[in-house]
Amino acid sequence: MSDRVAGSATRFCFRGRHLFAIRALALATTSIAFREREVPRYPRRLILEKYATVHPFLEQDVPCATAEGLLILKLYALPSLYRQGDLQRANLDESDLAAVLLAKQLEMDPLFQELARYVSQTDLLELRKIVAELQARQKRFGNSPSNI
């Protein structure tokens, strides 16, 4: 614990009191459960290693996310945007998702499996519902971009 937090420690978590009277409850990194499921904070490395390609631009090679990588990044951002109440940006991300899903017929299950390492199970379930709604909307109006 840092010198700014004082409190009592237990085997799996600690309760602390910040100097400014802000209470904290956090998992201790010594917990077996915590070590077994270390959740990466952001899928950046995954995108760079697995879902990126390089395109030449002005005499430089620029790494770009593939359609699958873009979907993972947009889906990863949505739960946080909804929690923050930033519906304007959430709607933009959903619109981007719809555009990519319309342009590319992608299998979503492998992408959800990748995303499961970065979001909670409840968030993953909601993301699956959002994608299902977007796909159902596209089926109602036709799958080709010329129908829009």
Summary of the structure (lengths in Angstrom):
residues: 148
radius of gyration: 20.2
end to end distance: 55.9
largest distance: 63.0
contacts: 355
relative contact order: 0.10
helix: 53%
strand: 19%
